[in-house]
């Protein structure tokens, strides 16, 4: 039985597919590269995200990436993001059933926390960890600080990273196909569950 759920934010709860392609394209140009198509990005996106950037700019540092990232997300012409249809309702159902809920994300708190309020998810999550490059430490901290039973805990993500972390720390993983990574790439990492829509996710979490 799943009693503890750790969510990734972007690509799982937040639909930022347009802003993600737009933002990566702007950053590509800033670093001296060319804009990237949605298909290329979906087939090449990796986390920790510097693994992705090093495919194109091997000498790029984390500090340089972060500096440009913050400039990009604060631009007025950055496309607006929304929550995926049905995900906030599912999260509230889980909260009503007293499921432990947490978020570990590489997103900036400058964007994530206002979005959490906008989506009606304030005071829902017991732990919210933001602005992390490698999410392993955040997941381990949540497991330890809250004394969670690993056999009852799942990490939900949309990339290789969440699946790899789950295997590394000994918890289950759910990969969603509506995020940044193609279904083919996700299958290669062999998550415990691969879901294509909110109904499939609800059937796993509330069965």
Secondary structure, DSSP 8 states (H G I E B T S, - for coil): ---EEEE-SBTTTEE-HHHHHHHHHHHHHHTT-----HHHHHHH--SSHHHHHHHH-TT--HHHHHHHHHHHHT-TTS---EE-TTHHHHHHHHHHTT-EEEEE-SS-HHHHHHHHHHTT-TTT-SEEE-S-SSTHHHHHHHHHHTT--GGGEEEEESSHHHHHHHHHHT-EEEEETTSSS-HHHHHHT--SEEESSHHHHHHHH--
